[in-house]
């Protein structure tokens, strides 16, 4: 569980860095990369919390 928490945190930091690069350089590829990273981070977080909820129910 700790591994997944760290993974989600690192992905969020990676998305933030990508958006910072986009703001600094204005290149749209960093924005696209940041949005892609953020999307998969939210999907991973949703799966993580779904497992926690299912463990609580069962």
Buried (B, 14 or more C-beta within 10 A) or exposed (E): EEEBEEBBEEBBEBBEBBBEBBEEEEEEEBBEBBBEBBEEBBEBBEEBEEEEEEEEEE
